Each structure stands twice: as structure tokens, then as C-alpha cells.
Amino acid sequence: MSNEPQDEEPLYEFDNNDELAAQEANDDQQERLDSAQPDAPLPQEAATQPPSPLSGVTLALTVRCGEVKLSLEALGRLAAGSVVDVTGMAPGAATLCHEERVVAYGELVDVDGRLGMQITRLVFDQ
């Protein structure tokens, strides 16, 4: 089952000349992600490169796992132990967003007793 909501518009559009190049770039990126090992040491040249000027910039990202729609009456009846229906995503699926822009899709996972998100697909600005 797909992690992506079915009713969303595409985030990016390409003209016909750029579409093939963009798909090839996404395929290459996915191959690198698939072959990456989580705790593998960095290649020597990567470890010796100076840090990027943007390396100190921190972004606030949001993890979204669906949507809840409640009437004001239902909202007023909520209490400890209430269960609400979350729609828009498969159980365990989530999106990583910066403001309203989707950055990645993934699955919610347990990381040493804390909530984490394993990335399954990145969305790049072309």
C-alpha cells in the first residue's frame, strides 16, 4: 500500500525535456540510498572536506501521520482514553515536511524506546 495520499497534487512539474533527466537523477539517488549502510564510515575524502557554509543551518521539520476531522461537538467530548479516527495514511506511514512542502515519505519506527521515522522515499526540488 502506498504511503502517499491519493488526492494530493504533484509537488513539482517538469517540462518534457527535463522529465527524463529528473527521473534518471531520482533513480541514481535511490540507488545510492538503497546501497547506503546506516553506520558505515565516511569515505576518506568526505571526512577531510571542509564543512558546507550551510552545515550549521537547522530546519524545523514536521512528521505527519494523517489527518483527524472532528466537529466542534465531538472535539468538546474528547477525554482521556478517547480514540479518534486518523485518515489519509496507512497505519505506520508518515510524511516528513518543511512547512507545507513534503520532503520525504517513510514509516514510523521504534528507536531505542523513542519514536523515529525510517525514510522510504525522498522528494527533491528539481
N, C-alpha and C positions, 0 to 999 in steps of 0.2 A: 504494500500500500504506500502511496506517495506521501511524503511529508508536506508537500506544497498544497495550500488551499487551491481549490479548482477555480474559484471565481476571481482570482487576482489578475490584474493586467500584467503583461510582461514589464519588467523593470527597465529594460534597455531595448532600443530598437536599432537595427543596423540597416544600412542600405545594402543592396545586393552584392556590391563589390567587397564590402567589409565582412559579410556574414561568414564566408568560408574561412577567412583569416581568424576571425574571432572564435569559431568553433575549433580550429586547429590549436589556438592558444589555450582554450579551455581544456582540450584533450591532453595537451602537454602538461598543463598544471595538474590535472587529475592524475596523470601517470606519476608525476613527482610526489603527489600526496599519497598515492597508493603504495609507492615503494619506500616512503619515509618510515623510519623506525622511531618510536616515541623518545627514547632516551639515548639515541645514537650520538656519539661525539661529533662535533662540528669538523668539517674538513679543515686542514691546517690553514689554507688561505682565508677561509671565512673567519677563523679565530683571530687572525692578525690584521684584518681590515679595520680601519678607523670606524667608529660608530657613525651612523647617519645623523645629520642635524635634527631629524625628526624623531630619533630614538627615544627622546625624553618626553615626547608628547603623549598624554594619556587621554583616551576617549572613553566616555561613558556609554556603554553598550547595554542593551536590554535583551533578556531572554524571554521570549513569548511562547506560551504553550497552548494558546487557544483564546476563545472569547466567551464571556458569560453575558447573557442578556437577561435582565430582570426588570419587572415592573417596579414602580416605587412601592407598591403594596408588598410585593414579595421581598424586596430589599428590607422593608421595615420588619418583616417577620423573621429575618435571619437571626440565628442564635448559635451558640457553641454547639457543635455536632450537626449543624445543617449541612446538607450536601447539595451542591449546585452543579448543573449540567454544563460542561465545558465543550464547546463546539469548534469546528474549524481545523482541527489537527487530529492525527491518530494518537492514541494513548502512548505517551513517552516521547512523542515527536516535539520539536521546538524549533523556533527560528531565532537567530541572533541578529539584532537590529541596531543601527545607529540612527537615532531619531525615528523617522518613518521608513527608512531605507533598509531592506533586508541585506545582510552581509553574508549570512551562511544559514544552512539548514543542518539539523542534527538530531541526536537522540539524547534524552536526559539519562544520566548515569550516576551511580554512587562512586564518589571519590573519597575513600577513607572516612566514610560516615557523613560526607558533605555532598551537596548536590552539584553535579557537573554537567557539562554538555560535550558529547563527542561529535565533532564536525563530520558530516557525511557529504556535504557539497558546499563549495564556496561560490559566491556570486560576485563577479568582478565588474567594475565600471569600465566599459570598453571605450 
